[in-house]
């Protein structure tokens, strides 16, 4: 069947001319003479591509594009903006609105057809991609800061990826992120760029644009360490929407939830299949972790869905024993990560997880034990 192209232009002569050119190359043509009509026909006709004018009286092409991208039913349709507006700022505005390509009028018929063919080919390649099943989701959380929650999340994520699982690590703490710093990530892509958007503008395309591939095999959605972005933590609906989108983009989604039962973390309880509660073996941290476990229980989370991990950063003489820790918590400690201060500094300097930087170390062995235990419990699809 011929590919269907929706042409949108308020100039009838342009509609006829462009339609004729494309029809001669075997395409099926649908026409709309305004923005409102374009939105309606995109929904009913489901074209393979949209050729969209910018300057229209009822609704300009930028707004049409934004509305199409906000509608999950048609957000995937490729858009070429076709307009007489030639300034660089106009092109930038088109791409920022969500256009895939930009052509200026007048254009040679061969150039028009070439752009259409190229964009249709890219779209076909994207459609050929088979989405993964719903990811298994693990939340890493601490009762207090400074106990190593992000360190555990980074190392377990890296080891899971090394085992062959498509893994995404998302730091969902606007303004307080550290996972990106630990991994030596310098790109500006970050969670804040997504959380600042209206929920309707969030889709897989937008989320993919912010993911960063790391050499250890994971994709990372980092939260930049920019204090002013902490104000975005109140955008709970956006954080929840981002996480739900990510569950369709990988097999294993690791969430660095930070500290405590925040409003966002409360909403993510239902999304997570399992939790890793991180503490150290000091009395204060253990008592706070006990409170966190009680909160989980109050919220209806079964203890079987929570593993407690103790990360020790000081000599054993300053730590309570494993048995004492379990007595305080009223729950078993899955793994104790013993001190490796020098290795931790080296790993941060080179942006490589400790478990991969020194795979023969005791620390790496402890993280492998934790990772293996975790994967056995959650059993990601296809693993």
HELIX and SHEET records of a PDB file:
HELIX    1   1 UNK A   12  UNK A   23  1                                  12    
HELIX    2   2 UNK A   35  UNK A   45  1                                  11    
HELIX    3   3 UNK A   61  UNK A   70  1                                  10    
HELIX    4   4 UNK A   88  UNK A   97  1                                  10    
HELIX    5   5 UNK A  109  UNK A  128  1                                  20    
HELIX    6   6 UNK A  149  UNK A  162  1                                  14    
HELIX    7   7 UNK A  179  UNK A  182  1                                   4    
HELIX    8   8 UNK A  191  UNK A  195  1                                   5    
HELIX    9   9 UNK A  199  UNK A  201  5                                   3    
HELIX   10  10 UNK A  204  UNK A  210  1                                   7    
HELIX   11  11 UNK A  227  UNK A  234  5                                   8    
HELIX   12  12 UNK A  236  UNK A  246  1                                  11    
HELIX   13  13 UNK A  263  UNK A  268  1                                   6    
HELIX   14  14 UNK A  283  UNK A  298  1                                  16    
HELIX   15  15 UNK A  303  UNK A  305  5                                   3    
HELIX   16  16 UNK A  316  UNK A  318  5                                   3    
HELIX   17  17 UNK A  322  UNK A  329  1                                   8    
HELIX   18  18 UNK A  341  UNK A  350  1                                  10    
HELIX   19  19 UNK A  354  UNK A  357  1                                   4    
HELIX   20  20 UNK A  362  UNK A  378  1                                  17    
SHEET    1   A 5 UNK A  28  UNK A  32  0                                        
SHEET    2   A 5 UNK A   4  UNK A   8  1                                        
SHEET    3   A 5 UNK A  49  UNK A  52  1                                        
SHEET    4   A 5 UNK A  78  UNK A  83  1                                        
SHEET    5   A 5 UNK A 101  UNK A 104  1                                        
SHEET    1   B 8 UNK A 212  UNK A 213  0                                        
SHEET    2   B 8 UNK A 219  UNK A 221 -1                                        
SHEET    3   B 8 UNK A 167  UNK A 171  1                                        
SHEET    4   B 8 UNK A 252  UNK A 259  1                                        
SHEET    5   B 8 UNK A 136  UNK A 142  1                                        
SHEET    6   B 8 UNK A 274  UNK A 279  1                                        
SHEET    7   B 8 UNK A 306  UNK A 311  1                                        
SHEET    8   B 8 UNK A 333  UNK A 337  1                                        
END                                                                             
